[in-house]
Amino acid sequence: MLRTVAVTLLLLPLVLIAPPVHAQEAPDALVKRIAEETLTTIRGDKDLQAGNPAKIKQLIESKLVPNFDTARMTALAMGRNWRTATPEQQKQLTEQFKTLLIRTYSNALTNYRDNTMNYRSVASGPGAGAHRLQHGENARRMEGV
């Protein structure tokens, strides 16, 4: 269960912030393709399976990071404070956020032990697949309703 949650959290940015390069590919197809490519690479490399930090970092930087729009992700994480940051501060924040992502993925992939992944397709159209219920300040997302 914990591994499923970790993998989901790690792959979520691919769905949310995929750059325009993959605009023709559906978000769920993109996630599945990148995840399978990454897991196939790990399964075929003994150093990656052994948790070699340098090789894991290299894998993340070559397979995962190119699919992230780290500037947009950082801006979303910063909220309204992003607009008040200077361009230099924004650049530094973006680099630090990228470093955080790489470290987070490194920790998760270091502990990868040939788990299987289940994929759920993304429903299309308004109101399909996920619904948002608002109750005052509390908001809940319900999937598959």
N, C-alpha and C positions, 0 to 999 in steps of 0.2 A: 504494500500500500504506500509506504513512504517513498519507495523508489518510483512508483507511478506518479505520485505527486511531484517529486523532484524532476522527473523527465518532462512532465507537463509544463512545469514552471520554466524549465530551461528552454523548451521549444516554443513557448508562447510568444516571445518577441518575433519569431519568424512569421507568425500569423499577423501580428499587430503592426509591425513596422517593416515589412518587406519593401526594399527599394523598387523603383519603377522597372528595373531590369527584368523582374519576374512578373510584370503587370499582366501578361497573358496567361500566367499559370494561376489556377485557383489556389487560395490560401491553404486548404487542406492538402492539396496535391504537393504544394511546395514543402510543407512541413514533412509530409511522408517521404518525399524524395530526399530531402536533406538529412532527415533522421536515418533513413536506410543507408545512404551513402556513408554517413559518419559511422554507424554501427558496423557496416561491412568492413570499413577500414580498420576499426578496432579489432574485430574478429580475426582479421588477417595479419595482424602485427603483434608479435609477442611482447615487444617493448611497451606498446600501448596497453596491452592486457596486464602487464606487470605494474602499470601506473607510472611509467617514466614521465616526470613532469615536463621536461623540455619537449618531448614528442607530443604530449597531450596539448600543450600550449600551441605548438605548431599546427596540429590538426584543427584546433578551434579557430586559429587565425586564418587558416586556409579554407575551411569548410563552412564555418558558422558566421564569423564576423562579417564577411562580405555581404551577408544577407540582412544585416542590421543597418538601420539608419540611426546611428548612435547620436547624432546631433538632435534629431527629432525626439528620440527616446529620452534624452537628457532634458530637453525642453518640456516634455510632458511631465517628467518626474519633478522638475523644478516649479512647474505651474507659473503663476503670475510673476514669481521672482526672476524667471528667465529674462523677461523683458527689461528688468532693471539692471541686469548684469552687463558689464562692458563686453565688447567682442573678445577681448583677451580672457576675461573671466569665463565666458561661454566656451571658449576653446579649451581652457584648462579643465572646466567641469566635464566637458564631453570626453576628453582624454581619460580623466579619472573614472568616469562612468564606464567607459570601454574597458579599462583595467579591472574594474569590479566585475563586469560581465565575464571577462576571461577567467578571472579567479573563481567565480561561482561555477562556471562550466567545468573548469579544471577539477575542482573538488568533486563534482558529480561524476565526471567521466573517469576519474581515478578510481572510484568505487564501483564502476560498471562491471557486472559479472554475467554477461550473456543473458540479460533479461529479454523478455519479449515485449513488443509494443503493440497495443491495440489502437487503431485509428478510428475516429468517428468523423464522418463526412460533415461538412459545413452545409447547413440548409440555406437556401437562397430565398430572396424575396422578403418583403416587409413582414415582420412578425414571425418568421419561420425560424425554428430551431432554438431561439433564445428570447426570453421576454424579461423586461425589467419592471419590477414592482417598486413603487415609491411609497414610503410611509414616513412622512416627515423627513427627518435627517437620515433615516436608515433606508438604504437601497439594497435590494437583493437581486441577484441575477439567477434565473432559473433556466436551466438548459433542458432541452428535450420535451418541453411542455407543448 
